[in-house]
Amino acid sequence: MSPRAQHRPAPAIIASGCTAPAAAGRHTPGPRRAAGRLLGTGLVGLALIATACGDDDSATVTTVAETPATSAATGPTVTVRAVDFAFQDLPTAVTAGTRFTLDNTAATEMHEMVAIPIAADETRPIGELVRDDLEALLTSAPPAFVVLAPPGEADPITAVGDGVLTSPGRYALVCMIPTGVDPGVYLDAAAASNGGPPQVEGGPPHVAHGMFAEITVTG
């Protein structure tokens, strides 16, 4: 299945598929930073993946395991630079306890970094996983963290987890934000969604343009 559209992270939602229409009459703007954090609440302990099926815009929802608790571990901090459409300044490996943050240098696009553990018995490289098995990757485990970064803002929003990778292994890093969505509209829709997927229009998710990477955490 090729990645083709909508929304986004977990314990709230990652949506990979058809664009959802805007929800008329339900838009209740709120503080944007609080809206980003709302994506990490509402469906506490659950990760829901909405995936388009065929051309009829129907979707299936898959519930996966409980989201790991955040960690108080301290360690080095890695600042990843988000551009259209890639993660830059990302090391190939870090030690357990490393904290990640996101610096969005794009002019208009909102970006996020969703860290998903890759199964220990999975040997395919990230490019092959995204190309051939994106849905399975997204539903294989809850994200270790989700960090949102609107353009032009100094401080990213940690929506899920605390940005720290504590368990050794391989991790996929993906951005599922729909292409062209207005950051303010997106965050306001998140505030109105009560923890569900923001109902926003947009193009293919950024992962479809190549915004993915992998990193290895060592013990």
C-alpha positions, -999 to +999 in steps of 0.1 A: +000+000+000+015+034-010+011+062+016-014+087+002-030+111+024-042+123+057-031+125+093-012+116+122+003+106+155-006+082+181-022+082+213-040+100+193-038+090+156-016+082+127-035+084+095-022+071+063-047+072+035-075+093+022-079+130+031-107+136+056-131+165+049-131+194+073-157+191+101-181+219+096-195+235+127-172+216+151-142+239+150-134+252+185-100+270+184-079+267+215-043+275+225-021+259+198+005+244+221-022+228+243-038+215+211-006+197+202-004+181+236-041+171+233-029+146+206-012+127+234-043+125+256-079+116+250-073+080+239-048+074+267-028+042+263-040+036+228-024+041+193-049+042+165-039+040+129-064+051+102-055+036+069-074+042+036-088+012+017-092+013-020-108+043-037-140+046-016-123+065+012-133+039+037-109+033+066-100+006+090-089+014+126-064-008+143-058-007+180-023-016+191-005-020+224-005+004+253+018+034+249+050+031+270+052+054+300+075+084+297+110+081+312+129+102+336+162+091+321+186+119+314+212+119+286+225+139+256+200+158+235+199+155+197+183+183+178+170+171+145+163+196+117+131+192+098+130+204+062+107+198+032+108+168+032+136+152+053+151+148+087+186+163+088+214+164+114+203+129+125+231+105+137+230+069+127+232+057+163+228+070+198+231+056+233+200+047+254+186+078+273+192+102+244+165+129+241+153+141+207+139+175+198+128+189+164+138+222+148+115+230+119+133+252+094+106+249+067+089+281+055+053+270+057+050+232+063+043+218+098+065+188+106+065+160+132+089+132+142+072+100+152+096+073+166+083+038+161+103+007+174+112-018+147+109-054+156+142-071+165+137-098+138+130-072+111+161-069+089+148-048+060+161-012+057+138+017+064+133+026+028+121-009+020+098-010+050+081+023+041+078+014+004+064-021+009+050-024+044+042+011+058+009+000+074+025-029+091+053-007+104+029+019+118+007-007+135+035-029+148+041-010+181+030+023+198+053+052+191+081+059+216+075+096+211+058+121+189+073+156+186+054+184+166+071+214+152+051+243+136+072+264+113+088+296+127+084+285+164+114+280+186+099+253+209+086+220+196+055+203+211+061+169+227+027+153+221+035+117+231+063+105+254+091+128+265+114+126+234+137+100+251+146+067+236+155+043+264+153+008+249+181-004+226+171-013+190+162+002+157+136+029+154+118+043+124+113+081+123+084+093+101+064+124+095+027+118+088+016+154+085-006+160+054+012+181+027+000+217+026-021+217+057-021+251+075-003+246+109-028+268+128-058+250+112-042+216+121-036+225+157-070+241+161-086+210+146-066+189+171-081+210+200-116+203+186-111+166+181-111+155+218-081+133+213-093+119+179-078+125+145-079+162+135-103+166+106-082+185+081-078+186+044-044+181+029-022+162+004-002+130+009+016+126+042+052+138+043+064+103+045+052+098+009+077+125-001+106+107+016+104+122+051+115+091+070+147+078+086+160+052+110+182+053+140+198+027+162+198+029+200+227+011+217+228-001+253 
